[in-house]
Amino acid sequence: MTAVLDDFTPFDLQRDGVRIHGRRGGQGAPLLLLHGHPQTHVIWHRVAPLLAAHFTLVMIDLRGYGDSGRPDPGERHVAYSKREMALDALAAMRHFGFDRFDVLAHDRGARVAHRLAADHASAVHRLMLLDIAPTLAMYEGTGEEFARAYWHWFFLIQPPPLPEALIESDPARYVRSVMGGRHAGLAPFAPEALAEYERCMALPGAAQALCEDYRASAGIDLDHDRADVAAGMRLGQPLRVLWGAHGIVGRCFDVLALWRERANAVSGGALPCGHYIPEEAPEALAREALTFFKDPTS
């Protein structure tokens, strides 16, 4: 493994036979950090040191990513539903004795955090979500600009084995194509972090797990979201949403308005960066996190 986040202690735990890998460190109130695609917990390597004096940080690799397990998807890709991933995150926090905690999450991890806060409201105190609108709203509101920029959403959900085979033919090229195709290219990514993402994408089963995450999001996850909407379920926790001013999400969607349809106490705004906020604007993100999570009124 690339030497990143060496000041944080690695751990592994099992939930229902699935290994969950991560790192823990810092001091203070518990804060769960969840990464996005096609990355690992290493996305926090610039942010975690800025927060460690204020929070006990728990960073995990989502199932199917990094060094976490890659279970069989099961019927309707249920093993990769955000409901199952949320249970992994909850198990990791409870493993360390944290029954109530805050959450900071990016991209795919932010979708897991949304489900975690919905399904386990008593466990999540506050949450900050980075560069997403609600999954259901994004699928229902997809237009040409979004579809062109987020082509991988529609590529990865194609039936197996085509997307898996194409990724496995050159995993590093897939990582670099997806991450390098955004606002700032590959410039924001430290070489050791990029090497870690490439290493993990080349692991056996990584391509299949990646596809299963997206297949679940385009199927069973939407069913769960529609059930929430039909039941009038809204997040009650304080929610702060941030997005990249140079990214696609804020350009294609009214982020705050869409989250206000799903949550009661929403604030947020754009940061001067693109999609990969933790690596493009770590200092600005850390300031936002310290203000939001340390505010005694939140």
N, C-alpha and C positions, 0 to 999 in steps of 0.2 A: 504493500500500500504506500502511496506517495506520502511524504512527511508533511502533512497539513493538519492543523488543529492539534498538534502534539501536546499542548498544555491541557487538553481535555482528555478524560479517561475513557477509553473504549469499553463498550459492554455489548453483550449478546443475551437475549432472553428468548423464550419460546412461548408462543400463544397458539394453542390448537395445532401444535406440530409445525408451525411456521417460525423460522428464526427471524428476529428483529434485531438489527445491528444499529449501534449508535454511539454517541459520545456524551459525556456529562462533565460539567465543570462550573466554576463560578460560585457565587454566594448570594444569598438573599431569597426573595420570593421566587417560586418555580415558574419558569417560562419554557414552554414547548416550542421548538422550531421545526417546521416542516418544509421540505424542499419541493422543487418542481421538476419538469421534464426538460431534457433528458439527463438529469443531474443526480446528485446525491446530497447527503448532509454537508458535504464540503462547500456548498454555496455560501455557508455562513462563515467562512474562514476569515473574512474581513470585518464582519459585524460582531461575531461572538466575543472577540477580545475587547471590544468597546462596551459590551454589556455585562461582562463577567463580574465586574465589581459590584453590580447592582442586582443581579438575578442568578439563581441556580438554573443553568441552561441544560435542557435535555434535547439533543438533536438526534433524530432517527432517520435511517433510510426507509422509505416506504417499501412495503412488500412489492417485490418485482424489480426493485431498483437497488443499486449499490451492492452491499454485501448482505442484504436481507434475503429471506427465502423467496422462492418462486413456485408457489403451489400450483397444482392442477387447477385450471379455471373453474371447472364444474359447470353445471347447467346454467345457461344465460350469463356466463362469466361472473358468477356470484362471488367467487373468491377474490375478485379484484374490484368489487363494488366499493364505493367510498364508505359504505356502512361497515364493511369488514376492515378497511384500512383505519377507520376511526377507532374501532375496537383495539387494533394494534397500538395506536397512539395512547389510548386510555390505559392499556395494560402496561406500557412503558412508564407512564407517570405513576401508576399505582405501585409498580415494582420498586420505585424509590420512595414510596410513602406519600405521594402527592395526590390527595383526593380532590383538590380544587386548585386551578392553575390558570395562567394566561397563555395565549397562543399567538405566535407570529408565524405566518405561513405564506409561501409564494406559489403561484401557478397551480400545479396539480395538488400540492400540499394544502393550498388554500381551499380547494374543493373538499379535501378531506376534513379540514378544519370546520368548514360550513356544516358538514354532516355531523361532526363531533359535537358542535355546539347545539345542533338541532336535536340529536338523539340523547345527549347526555348534558342537559342544560345545567344541572347542579354542579357538574365538574368544571365547566368552563366559566371563568370569571369575566374575562374580557378577551376580545380577539382583534387582531390586525391582519387584514388580508391584502395581498400584494398582486396587483395587475390582473384581476379577474372581475367579471360580473357573474351573477348566478348562472350556473351551467345551463339550466333550462332556458333562460332568457337569451343566452348567447346562441344556442342552437336554433331557437325560434326566430331570432333576429338576424340570422346569417345573411349577409349580402355578398356581392362580388368582391369588394375590397377585403373583407374579413376572410373569405374563403381562399383567396389568393395568398394572403399572408400566413394563414393558419392551415395551409394545405395538409399538414401532417395529421390534423384532426380527422380528415376524410380518407387519407391514405392508410392510416393505422387500423381503421375499423373494417377494412376490406377482409373478406374471408381468407383464412389461412390456406396455403402457406405462402402466398405471394409476398405480402409485406415483410414477413419474417425472413424469407429468403433474400430479399433485396437488402435488408439491413445487415444480415449476417455476411453478405458478400464483402462488405467493407464497413464495419461498425464505426471506425474513426471518421470515415467520410460522412456517415449519417450524422454523427454528433456535430461535426464541424459545419455541415451544411445547414442544419437546423439553427444552431446557435450563432453561426456566422452570418446568417441571412437576415438578421435584425438590424436595428438602427446603427449600432456601433461596430458591426462586424465582430471579429474575434478579439479585438484590442482589449476589452475589459477583463478578459479572463487570464488569471495568472497561469503560467505554463504548467505548474505542478497541479493546479486544480483541473485544468483541461486534460492533463494526462490521466488523472483519476477518473474523470467522466468517460474517457475513452477505454480505460482498463475495464471499468464495470460494464460498459456496453458490449464488450467482447466476451463476457462470461457466458458459460453455457446457459441457455434458456432466457437470456436477457431480452432478446428481440421478441420472443413470444410473450413474455410478461409485459413488455411495453405495449404491445398491441392489445393485450387483454385488458389493461387499464383503460385504454380508450374505447374498446368495445363495450366494456361495462358502462362507461360514461354516456355512451350513445344509446344505451338500452335500459338496464335495470336501474341505473342511477336516475335516469329521467322519470322512471316510474315512481321512485321514492320521492323525487322532487314534486311531481304532480300530485301525489298523495298529500304532501305537506300543504300545497297551495289549496287543494280542495278542502282540507280540514281547517284552513285559516291559520295554520301554524306560522308564527313569526319568531325570529330570534329576539330574546329579551335582553341579552347581554349588550353592553356598550360595544359597538363595532366601528372600527376605523378602517377605511379602505384607501389605499394609495395606488397610484398607477403612474406609468412613465409618460411624461409629456411628449416624448418622441415615439411612443409605442402605438400599437394598433387598437388596443382595447378602449382607450379613452377617446380615440378618433371615431370608432365605429359604434360605441354604445354610450348612453348616458349613465355612467357607472353609479353615481349617487342615487339617481332616481330609481334605478333597477334594484339597488340594495334596500332602498326605503320601502319597496313593495314587499320585502322579505324580512325586515328587521325594524325594531322600534326606535333604536337610538343610533343613528348613523352619522358619521362625520368623515371627512377625508378630502383629498385633493391630489394634484399631480406633483411629481418630483421631476427635476431636470435630468432625465435619463430615458433610456428605453425600457424594454421588458425586464431585463435582468437586474432588478433594483438592488439586491444585496451585493452584487459585484460591481455595478456601475456607480452606485451612490451610497456606499456603506455609511459614511459619516452622516449624511442627511437622514438615512433610515434610522440609524442609532439615536439621533436626536428625537425623531418622531416617536420611537419606541420608549425612550426614557420619559418623554413628556406624557404620553398616553398611559403607559403602564404604571408609572409612579404617581399619577394624579390621584390623591386620596378620595376625590369626589366621584371617580369613575366606578 
